[in-house]
Amino acid sequence: MSSTGEFAHPLQPVPGLIQCSCGRTDHVEAVASGLAIEAAYAAATGDDRVRLRDVARRMRDGDSLTGAAVTDAARLLGRAIAGLLTAVDAHTVVGGGMAQFGPDFLGPFADVLRTEGKLTVSCQAGDGDPLRDTATQVRMARAVQAGGALAIRCGGLADVQADAVAVDVPVTGLKKVDTEGVFITPAANQAFAVPAARA
């Protein structure tokens, strides 16, 4: 079974120059749609008569003022869709009018998607777990890096030290203390010890 959906309303970190169809200015549609690119270009040039196809043509002709409007929209859309793909494991993204920009839009969009669409993968095993030894944790860290992980999260200073040497992606270390519930790195001395272990 498959399904489709429209992706226009997730919140964005910056307000757009137009309103989304729902009335807000901090949704994807307000910052990364064709109308948003038109508005950004109009703000940069003072020409509010230019439509998206004109922006695309001017970009192909070397108009430098189109670059920021198109690239900023592409990166914002890439960040938003990266979050969506991480959450729902979608396999296909169908674009709209921005495809007419070709590599000028799709390049920065894909760059952000490749980076932000990856996961920080947790490689941890508690005491008594069959995987609870540092050598096994290192093999897990190497495996998830090979699978495309953006960073590794691990627990315990020995694992932090070993993973930091074994992989080429950032390592986030923590210390779990299980008393009444699990507390993550609850003491100041533990917080200082983790980065000292090269995380």
LODO-429724 format. One record per atom (N, C-alpha, C): residue number from 1; residue in one letter; atom name; x, y, z. Coordinates in pm, whole numbers, plus 50000, padded with zeros to 5 digits. Layout:
N
pos; code; site; x; y; z
NUM; A; CA; X; Y; Z
...
# end
This chain:
199
pos; code; site; x; y; z
1; M; N; 50084; 49883; 50000
1; M; CA; 50000; 50000; 50000
1; M; C; 50088; 50124; 50000
2; S; N; 50049; 50225; 49926
2; S; CA; 50126; 50348; 49923
2; S; C; 50033; 50467; 49942
3; S; N; 50093; 50580; 49977
3; S; CA; 50013; 50701; 49994
3; S; C; 50099; 50821; 49957
4; T; N; 50034; 50934; 49931
4; T; CA; 50106; 51056; 49899
4; T; C; 50054; 51168; 49989
5; G; N; 50129; 51273; 49996
5; G; CA; 50087; 51388; 50076
5; G; C; 50155; 51514; 50028
6; E; N; 50096; 51626; 50065
6; E; CA; 50153; 51756; 50031
6; E; C; 50235; 51805; 50149
7; F; N; 50347; 51871; 50119
7; F; CA; 50441; 51911; 50223
7; F; C; 50458; 52062; 50213
8; A; N; 50376; 52137; 50286
8; A; CA; 50382; 52283; 50273
8; A; C; 50389; 52355; 50406
9; H; N; 50351; 52291; 50515
9; H; CA; 50328; 52366; 50638
9; H; C; 50424; 52343; 50755
10; P; N; 50529; 52261; 50744
10; P; CA; 50623; 52252; 50857
10; P; C; 50687; 52388; 50887
11; L; N; 50712; 52413; 51015
11; L; CA; 50772; 52539; 51057
11; L; C; 50915; 52551; 51006
12; Q; N; 50954; 52675; 50976
12; Q; CA; 51088; 52705; 50926
12; Q; C; 51159; 52801; 51020
13; P; N; 51293; 52803; 51017
13; P; CA; 51367; 52887; 51112
13; P; C; 51366; 53035; 51079
14; V; N; 51324; 53071; 50958
14; V; CA; 51320; 53212; 50919
14; V; C; 51183; 53243; 50858
15; P; N; 51134; 53365; 50875
15; P; CA; 51006; 53400; 50813
15; P; C; 51024; 53430; 50665
16; G; N; 50921; 53400; 50588
16; G; CA; 50924; 53432; 50446
16; G; C; 50869; 53570; 50418
17; L; N; 50879; 53612; 50293
17; L; CA; 50829; 53743; 50252
17; L; C; 50684; 53737; 50207
18; I; N; 50630; 53616; 50198
18; I; CA; 50489; 53600; 50162
18; I; C; 50422; 53514; 50268
19; Q; N; 50291; 53509; 50263
19; Q; CA; 50218; 53422; 50352
19; Q; C; 50197; 53285; 50288
20; C; N; 50205; 53184; 50371
20; C; CA; 50164; 53050; 50329
20; C; C; 50014; 53054; 50298
21; S; N; 49964; 52955; 50229
21; S; CA; 49821; 52952; 50198
21; S; C; 49735; 52945; 50323
22; C; N; 49796; 52906; 50436
22; C; CA; 49722; 52902; 50563
22; C; C; 49731; 53034; 50637
23; G; N; 49811; 53128; 50586
23; G; CA; 49820; 53259; 50648
23; G; C; 49947; 53286; 50726
24; R; N; 50028; 53184; 50752
24; R; CA; 50151; 53204; 50829
24; R; C; 50267; 53237; 50735
25; T; N; 50372; 53295; 50793
25; T; CA; 50489; 53329; 50712
25; T; C; 50610; 53242; 50744
26; D; N; 50595; 53147; 50836
26; D; CA; 50709; 53065; 50876
26; D; C; 50690; 52919; 50839
27; H; N; 50620; 52894; 50730
27; H; CA; 50601; 52759; 50678
27; H; C; 50682; 52741; 50550
28; V; N; 50701; 52615; 50510
28; V; CA; 50779; 52585; 50390
28; V; C; 50729; 52664; 50270
29; E; N; 50599; 52669; 50251
29; E; CA; 50543; 52737; 50135
29; E; C; 50579; 52885; 50131
30; A; N; 50597; 52945; 50249
30; A; CA; 50628; 53087; 50257
30; A; C; 50774; 53119; 50230
31; V; N; 50861; 53018; 50238
31; V; CA; 51004; 53045; 50223
31; V; C; 51070; 52971; 50108
32; A; N; 51007; 52865; 50056
32; A; CA; 51076; 52780; 49958
32; A; C; 50991; 52744; 49838
33; S; N; 50879; 52811; 49819
33; S; CA; 50795; 52784; 49702
33; S; C; 50834; 52876; 49587
34; G; N; 50774; 52853; 49473
34; G; CA; 50799; 52942; 49359
34; G; C; 50762; 53085; 49390
35; L; N; 50647; 53105; 49455
35; L; CA; 50606; 53241; 49492
35; L; C; 50704; 53304; 49590
36; A; N; 50760; 53223; 49679
36; A; CA; 50859; 53275; 49775
36; A; C; 50986; 53320; 49703
37; I; N; 51029; 53245; 49601
37; I; CA; 51146; 53285; 49524
37; I; C; 51117; 53414; 49448
38; E; N; 50999; 53425; 49389
38; E; CA; 50960; 53549; 49321
38; E; C; 50967; 53668; 49417
39; A; N; 50915; 53649; 49538
39; A; CA; 50914; 53758; 49637
39; A; C; 51054; 53795; 49680
40; A; N; 51141; 53696; 49699
40; A; CA; 51278; 53725; 49739
40; A; C; 51352; 53799; 49629
41; Y; N; 51329; 53759; 49504
41; Y; CA; 51395; 53828; 49393
41; Y; C; 51342; 53970; 49379
42; A; N; 51211; 53988; 49397
42; A; CA; 51153; 54122; 49390
42; A; C; 51209; 54212; 49499
43; A; N; 51229; 54156; 49618
43; A; CA; 51285; 54235; 49728
43; A; C; 51428; 54277; 49699
44; A; N; 51502; 54191; 49628
44; A; CA; 51642; 54221; 49597
44; A; C; 51656; 54321; 49482
45; T; N; 51559; 54321; 49391
45; T; CA; 51572; 54402; 49270
45; T; C; 51474; 54520; 49263
46; G; N; 51368; 54514; 49343
46; G; CA; 51264; 54616; 49334
46; G; C; 51167; 54593; 49221
47; D; N; 51182; 54482; 49150
47; D; CA; 51095; 54451; 49036
47; D; C; 50997; 54343; 49077
48; D; N; 50873; 54381; 49104
48; D; CA; 50773; 54284; 49149
48; D; C; 50690; 54228; 49035
49; R; N; 50732; 54253; 48911
49; R; CA; 50660; 54200; 48794
49; R; C; 50720; 54069; 48746
50; V; N; 50832; 54030; 48803
50; V; CA; 50903; 53912; 48755
50; V; C; 50838; 53785; 48809
51; R; N; 50812; 53691; 48721
51; R; CA; 50755; 53563; 48759
51; R; C; 50867; 53458; 48766
52; L; N; 50832; 53341; 48817
52; L; CA; 50932; 53238; 48842
52; L; C; 51007; 53200; 48715
53; R; N; 50938; 53187; 48603
53; R; CA; 51005; 53150; 48478
53; R; C; 51106; 53257; 48437
54; D; N; 51076; 53384; 48472
54; D; CA; 51171; 53492; 48440
54; D; C; 51294; 53483; 48529
55; V; N; 51273; 53449; 48657
55; V; CA; 51386; 53432; 48748
55; V; C; 51476; 53320; 48697
56; A; N; 51413; 53209; 48654
56; A; CA; 51491; 53096; 48602
56; A; C; 51570; 53138; 48479
57; R; N; 51506; 53211; 48388
57; R; CA; 51576; 53254; 48267
57; R; C; 51691; 53348; 48301
58; R; N; 51667; 53442; 48391
58; R; CA; 51771; 53538; 48428
58; R; C; 51888; 53468; 48498
59; M; N; 51857; 53364; 48574
59; M; CA; 51964; 53289; 48638
59; M; C; 52050; 53220; 48534
60; R; N; 51986; 53160; 48434
60; R; CA; 52062; 53095; 48327
60; R; C; 52146; 53196; 48248
61; D; N; 52097; 53322; 48244
61; D; CA; 52170; 53427; 48172
61; D; C; 52279; 53491; 48257
62; G; N; 52295; 53444; 48381
62; G; CA; 52403; 53493; 48464
62; G; C; 52368; 53605; 48560
63; D; N; 52240; 53632; 48582
63; D; CA; 52198; 53736; 48677
63; D; C; 52233; 53692; 48819
64; S; N; 52328; 53760; 48881
64; S; CA; 52376; 53718; 49013
64; S; C; 52272; 53737; 49123
65; L; N; 52178; 53827; 49104
65; L; CA; 52078; 53854; 49207
65; L; C; 51979; 53738; 49224
66; T; N; 51973; 53651; 49124
66; T; CA; 51883; 53537; 49138
66; T; C; 51942; 53431; 49230
67; G; N; 52075; 53429; 49242
67; G; CA; 52142; 53320; 49312
67; G; C; 52098; 53302; 49456
68; A; N; 52096; 53412; 49533
68; A; CA; 52062; 53400; 49675
68; A; C; 51917; 53355; 49692
69; A; N; 51827; 53410; 49612
69; A; CA; 51686; 53374; 49625
69; A; C; 51664; 53226; 49599
70; V; N; 51728; 53174; 49496
70; V; CA; 51710; 53034; 49458
70; V; C; 51783; 52942; 49555
71; T; N; 51907; 52974; 49587
71; T; CA; 51987; 52887; 49674
71; T; C; 51930; 52882; 49815
72; D; N; 51889; 52996; 49869
72; D; CA; 51831; 52997; 50004
72; D; C; 51705; 52911; 50010
73; A; N; 51620; 52924; 49909
73; A; CA; 51498; 52844; 49906
73; A; C; 51531; 52696; 49895
74; A; N; 51629; 52662; 49812
74; A; CA; 51667; 52522; 49794
74; A; C; 51718; 52462; 49924
75; R; N; 51801; 52536; 49996
75; R; CA; 51856; 52484; 50121
75; R; C; 51749; 52469; 50229
76; L; N; 51659; 52565; 50239
76; L; CA; 51551; 52554; 50337
76; L; C; 51461; 52436; 50305
77; L; N; 51430; 52417; 50178
77; L; CA; 51347; 52302; 50141
77; L; C; 51420; 52172; 50168
78; G; N; 51550; 52168; 50139
78; G; CA; 51629; 52049; 50168
78; G; C; 51628; 52012; 50315
79; R; N; 51643; 52112; 50403
79; R; CA; 51640; 52085; 50547
79; R; C; 51505; 52030; 50589
80; A; N; 51399; 52091; 50537
80; A; CA; 51264; 52047; 50576
80; A; C; 51237; 51905; 50530
81; I; N; 51272; 51874; 50407
81; I; CA; 51245; 51740; 50355
81; I; C; 51337; 51636; 50419
82; A; N; 51457; 51676; 50456
82; A; CA; 51546; 51583; 50527
82; A; C; 51481; 51537; 50657
83; G; N; 51421; 51629; 50729
83; G; CA; 51351; 51592; 50852
83; G; C; 51235; 51499; 50825
84; L; N; 51161; 51526; 50718
84; L; CA; 51047; 51441; 50682
84; L; C; 51095; 51300; 50647
85; L; N; 51199; 51289; 50566
85; L; CA; 51247; 51157; 50524
85; L; C; 51300; 51077; 50643
86; T; N; 51362; 51146; 50737
86; T; CA; 51410; 51079; 50857
86; T; C; 51294; 51024; 50938
87; A; N; 51184; 51098; 50942
87; A; CA; 51070; 51059; 51025
87; A; C; 50986; 50949; 50962
88; V; N; 50964; 50953; 50831
88; V; CA; 50866; 50862; 50770
88; V; C; 50926; 50763; 50672
89; D; N; 51056; 50773; 50645
89; D; CA; 51122; 50680; 50554
89; D; C; 51054; 50678; 50417
90; A; N; 51025; 50798; 50364
90; A; CA; 50968; 50807; 50230
90; A; C; 51075; 50772; 50127
91; H; N; 51032; 50721; 50013
91; H; CA; 51126; 50677; 49910
91; H; C; 51132; 50769; 49789
92; T; N; 51029; 50852; 49771
92; T; CA; 51023; 50937; 49652
92; T; C; 50974; 51075; 49691
93; V; N; 51042; 51177; 49639
93; V; CA; 50999; 51316; 49656
93; V; C; 50973; 51372; 49517
94; V; N; 50851; 51421; 49495
94; V; CA; 50812; 51477; 49366
94; V; C; 50813; 51629; 49378
95; G; N; 50896; 51695; 49295
95; G; CA; 50908; 51839; 49301
95; G; C; 50807; 51908; 49210
96; G; N; 50805; 52040; 49220
96; G; CA; 50714; 52121; 49140
96; G; C; 50788; 52211; 49045
97; G; N; 50748; 52339; 49044
97; G; CA; 50799; 52433; 48946
97; G; C; 50947; 52464; 48958
98; M; N; 51007; 52441; 49077
98; M; CA; 51148; 52474; 49094
98; M; C; 51239; 52385; 49010
99; A; N; 51186; 52274; 48958
99; A; CA; 51268; 52186; 48874
99; A; C; 51320; 52259; 48751
100; Q; N; 51252; 52367; 48712
100; Q; CA; 51297; 52441; 48594
100; Q; C; 51432; 52510; 48615
101; F; N; 51475; 52523; 48743
101; F; CA; 51606; 52580; 48771
101; F; C; 51718; 52479; 48750
102; G; N; 51682; 52351; 48741
102; G; CA; 51782; 52247; 48719
102; G; C; 51885; 52241; 48830
103; P; N; 52013; 52223; 48795
103; P; CA; 52118; 52208; 48897
103; P; C; 52132; 52327; 48990
104; D; N; 52090; 52446; 48945
104; D; CA; 52103; 52565; 49030
104; D; C; 52017; 52554; 49155
105; F; N; 51906; 52484; 49145
105; F; CA; 51822; 52458; 49261
105; F; C; 51848; 52320; 49318
106; L; N; 51853; 52221; 49232
106; L; CA; 51864; 52083; 49279
106; L; C; 51999; 52055; 49342
107; G; N; 52105; 52127; 49302
107; G; CA; 52237; 52106; 49360
107; G; C; 52241; 52138; 49509
108; P; N; 52211; 52264; 49549
108; P; CA; 52211; 52295; 49692
108; P; C; 52104; 52219; 49769
109; F; N; 51992; 52191; 49705
109; F; CA; 51887; 52111; 49769
109; F; C; 51940; 51972; 49804
110; A; N; 52007; 51907; 49708
110; A; CA; 52058; 51772; 49730
110; A; C; 52173; 51772; 49830
111; D; N; 52257; 51876; 49828
111; D; CA; 52368; 51883; 49923
111; D; C; 52316; 51884; 50067
112; V; N; 52216; 51965; 50092
112; V; CA; 52159; 51972; 50227
112; V; C; 52089; 51841; 50261
113; L; N; 52018; 51785; 50165
113; L; CA; 51946; 51660; 50189
113; L; C; 52042; 51548; 50225
114; R; N; 52156; 51542; 50157
114; R; CA; 52254; 51437; 50186
114; R; C; 52311; 51452; 50326
115; T; N; 52332; 51576; 50369
115; T; CA; 52391; 51600; 50501
115; T; C; 52289; 51587; 50612
116; E; N; 52178; 51659; 50602
116; E; CA; 52083; 51665; 50713
116; E; C; 51985; 51549; 50712
117; G; N; 51982; 51475; 50603
117; G; CA; 51893; 51360; 50599
117; G; C; 51953; 51237; 50664
118; K; N; 52077; 51249; 50710
118; K; CA; 52141; 51137; 50778
118; K; C; 52112; 51141; 50926
119; L; N; 52135; 51030; 50992
119; L; CA; 52101; 51016; 51133
119; L; C; 52225; 51012; 51221
120; T; N; 52208; 51060; 51344
120; T; CA; 52300; 51026; 51451
120; T; C; 52253; 50893; 51508
121; V; N; 52336; 50792; 51500
121; V; CA; 52296; 50656; 51540
121; V; C; 52352; 50624; 51677
122; S; N; 52266; 50574; 51764
122; S; CA; 52306; 50538; 51899
122; S; C; 52360; 50395; 51902
123; C; N; 52487; 50380; 51943
123; C; CA; 52550; 50249; 51956
123; C; C; 52581; 50227; 52104
124; Q; N; 52487; 50168; 52175
124; Q; CA; 52502; 50149; 52319
124; Q; C; 52444; 50014; 52358
125; A; N; 52499; 49958; 52463
125; A; CA; 52445; 49835; 52521
125; A; C; 52469; 49840; 52671
126; G; N; 52365; 49810; 52748
126; G; CA; 52375; 49817; 52893
126; G; C; 52446; 49697; 52952
127; D; N; 52480; 49709; 53080
127; D; CA; 52545; 49599; 53150
127; D; C; 52459; 49474; 53143
128; G; N; 52523; 49361; 53112
128; G; CA; 52452; 49235; 53101
128; G; C; 52399; 49206; 52962
129; D; N; 52405; 49305; 52874
129; D; CA; 52359; 49285; 52736
129; D; C; 52463; 49202; 52662
130; P; N; 52421; 49111; 52572
130; P; CA; 52517; 49029; 52496
130; P; C; 52615; 49111; 52412
131; L; N; 52577; 49234; 52378
131; L; CA; 52665; 49319; 52297
131; L; C; 52752; 49411; 52382
132; R; N; 52749; 49390; 52515
132; R; CA; 52818; 49483; 52604
132; R; C; 52968; 49453; 52618
133; D; N; 53041; 49488; 52514
133; D; CA; 53186; 49495; 52525
133; D; C; 53233; 49597; 52423
134; T; N; 53341; 49664; 52454
134; T; CA; 53385; 49777; 52372
134; T; C; 53417; 49736; 52229
135; A; N; 53477; 49620; 52210
135; A; CA; 53512; 49577; 52075
135; A; C; 53388; 49562; 51988
136; T; N; 53281; 49507; 52046
136; T; CA; 53156; 49493; 51971
136; T; C; 53096; 49629; 51941
137; Q; N; 53102; 49720; 52036
137; Q; CA; 53049; 49854; 52015
137; Q; C; 53125; 49927; 51904
138; V; N; 53254; 49905; 51897
138; V; CA; 53334; 49966; 51789
138; V; C; 53291; 49910; 51654
139; R; N; 53269; 49779; 51646
139; R; CA; 53223; 49720; 51519
139; R; C; 53087; 49777; 51479
140; M; N; 53000; 49798; 51577
140; M; CA; 52869; 49859; 51548
140; M; C; 52887; 50002; 51496
141; A; N; 52976; 50078; 51559
141; A; CA; 53000; 50216; 51516
141; A; C; 53053; 50220; 51373
142; R; N; 53147; 50130; 51343
142; R; CA; 53199; 50125; 51206
142; R; C; 53091; 50086; 51106
143; A; N; 53004; 49996; 51146
143; A; CA; 52898; 49951; 51055
143; A; C; 52799; 50063; 51025
144; V; N; 52759; 50138; 51126
144; V; CA; 52661; 50244; 51100
144; V; C; 52725; 50360; 51025
145; Q; N; 52855; 50384; 51046
145; Q; CA; 52921; 50485; 50964
145; Q; C; 52920; 50441; 50818
146; A; N; 52952; 50315; 50793
146; A; CA; 52951; 50264; 50656
146; A; C; 52812; 50273; 50594
147; G; N; 52710; 50265; 50678
147; G; CA; 52573; 50276; 50630
147; G; C; 52526; 50418; 50610
148; G; N; 52612; 50517; 50640
148; G; CA; 52578; 50656; 50612
148; G; C; 52545; 50741; 50732
149; A; N; 52570; 50693; 50854
149; A; CA; 52539; 50771; 50973
149; A; C; 52619; 50902; 50973
150; L; N; 52554; 51008; 51018
150; L; CA; 52619; 51139; 51026
150; L; C; 52706; 51149; 51149
151; A; N; 52668; 51081; 51258
151; A; CA; 52742; 51084; 51383
151; A; C; 52707; 50961; 51465
152; I; N; 52788; 50935; 51567
152; I; CA; 52768; 50819; 51654
152; I; C; 52743; 50869; 51796
153; R; N; 52646; 50809; 51863
153; R; CA; 52625; 50837; 52004
153; R; C; 52655; 50710; 52082
154; C; N; 52739; 50720; 52184
154; C; CA; 52776; 50602; 52260
154; C; C; 52784; 50636; 52409
155; G; N; 52788; 50533; 52491
155; G; CA; 52790; 50552; 52635
155; G; C; 52910; 50487; 52699
156; G; N; 52961; 50552; 52805
156; G; CA; 53076; 50497; 52875
156; G; C; 53205; 50548; 52817
157; L; N; 53300; 50585; 52903
157; L; CA; 53423; 50648; 52856
157; L; C; 53507; 50556; 52769
158; A; N; 53509; 50427; 52800
158; A; CA; 53589; 50335; 52718
158; A; C; 53536; 50329; 52575
159; D; N; 53403; 50325; 52560
159; D; CA; 53345; 50322; 52426
159; D; C; 53367; 50454; 52354
160; V; N; 53356; 50565; 52427
160; V; CA; 53379; 50696; 52367
160; V; C; 53521; 50703; 52310
161; Q; N; 53618; 50664; 52390
161; Q; CA; 53758; 50669; 52346
161; Q; C; 53781; 50578; 52225
162; A; N; 53728; 50458; 52229
162; A; CA; 53750; 50363; 52120
162; A; C; 53679; 50405; 51992
163; D; N; 53554; 50452; 52005
163; D; CA; 53479; 50494; 51887
163; D; C; 53542; 50617; 51822
164; A; N; 53590; 50710; 51904
164; A; CA; 53651; 50832; 51849
164; A; C; 53771; 50801; 51762
165; V; N; 53843; 50693; 51792
165; V; CA; 53957; 50651; 51711
165; V; C; 53912; 50571; 51589
166; A; N; 53804; 50495; 51606
166; A; CA; 53764; 50398; 51503
166; A; C; 53686; 50457; 51387
167; V; N; 53616; 50569; 51410
167; V; CA; 53529; 50623; 51304
167; V; C; 53573; 50764; 51267
168; D; N; 53527; 50808; 51150
168; D; CA; 53564; 50940; 51098
168; D; C; 53450; 51041; 51108
169; V; N; 53344; 51007; 51180
169; V; CA; 53233; 51099; 51202
169; V; C; 53234; 51142; 51348
170; P; N; 53165; 51252; 51381
170; P; CA; 53162; 51297; 51521
170; P; C; 53106; 51191; 51614
171; V; N; 53161; 51185; 51735
171; V; CA; 53114; 51093; 51838
171; V; C; 53058; 51174; 51954
172; T; N; 52934; 51146; 51990
172; T; CA; 52872; 51209; 52106
172; T; C; 52872; 51108; 52220
173; G; N; 52936; 51143; 52330
173; G; CA; 52944; 51052; 52443
173; G; C; 52851; 51091; 52555
174; L; N; 52808; 50994; 52633
174; L; CA; 52725; 51021; 52750
174; L; C; 52751; 50914; 52855
175; K; N; 52701; 50940; 52973
175; K; CA; 52713; 50845; 53082
175; K; C; 52576; 50825; 53144
176; K; N; 52524; 50703; 53138
176; K; CA; 52394; 50673; 53197
176; K; C; 52413; 50618; 53338
177; V; N; 52338; 50676; 53431
177; V; CA; 52341; 50631; 53570
177; V; C; 52202; 50583; 53605
178; D; N; 52186; 50455; 53629
178; D; CA; 52054; 50397; 53654
178; D; C; 52033; 50383; 53804
179; T; N; 51962; 50478; 53861
179; T; CA; 51926; 50469; 54003
179; T; C; 51775; 50453; 54011
180; E; N; 51703; 50560; 54026
180; E; CA; 51557; 50556; 54018
180; E; C; 51520; 50616; 53884
181; G; N; 51521; 50533; 53783
181; G; CA; 51509; 50583; 53647
181; G; C; 51648; 50605; 53591
182; V; N; 51656; 50632; 53462
182; V; CA; 51785; 50652; 53397
182; V; C; 51815; 50801; 53390
183; F; N; 51930; 50840; 53437
183; F; CA; 51974; 50978; 53429
183; F; C; 52097; 50984; 53339
184; I; N; 52094; 51072; 53242
184; I; CA; 52201; 51080; 53143
184; I; C; 52301; 51188; 53183
185; T; N; 52424; 51145; 53206
185; T; CA; 52534; 51234; 53244
185; T; C; 52489; 51334; 53351
186; P; N; 52449; 51286; 53469
186; P; CA; 52386; 51376; 53566
186; P; C; 52484; 51461; 53647
187; A; N; 52611; 51421; 53655
187; A; CA; 52705; 51491; 53743
187; A; C; 52806; 51571; 53662
188; A; N; 52852; 51681; 53720
188; A; CA; 52944; 51769; 53650
188; A; C; 53073; 51697; 53614
189; N; N; 53125; 51613; 53705
189; N; CA; 53251; 51545; 53675
189; N; C; 53235; 51449; 53557
190; Q; N; 53115; 51389; 53542
190; Q; CA; 53089; 51302; 53427
190; Q; C; 53080; 51383; 53298
191; A; N; 53018; 51500; 53307
191; A; CA; 53006; 51587; 53189
191; A; C; 53143; 51631; 53139
192; F; N; 53234; 51661; 53231
192; F; CA; 53369; 51701; 53191
192; F; C; 53451; 51583; 53141
193; A; N; 53423; 51464; 53192
193; A; CA; 53501; 51347; 53154
193; A; C; 53473; 51304; 53010
194; V; N; 53350; 51326; 52964
194; V; CA; 53314; 51279; 52830
194; V; C; 53395; 51350; 52722
195; P; N; 53398; 51484; 52716
195; P; CA; 53480; 51546; 52611
195; P; C; 53629; 51520; 52628
196; A; N; 53672; 51499; 52753
196; A; CA; 53812; 51466; 52776
196; A; C; 53848; 51332; 52714
197; A; N; 53746; 51249; 52695
197; A; CA; 53766; 51118; 52632
197; A; C; 53760; 51127; 52479
198; R; N; 53762; 51251; 52425
198; R; CA; 53770; 51279; 52281
198; R; C; 53635; 51279; 52211
199; A; N; 53525; 51283; 52283
199; A; CA; 53394; 51294; 52216
199; A; C; 53369; 51439; 52179
# end
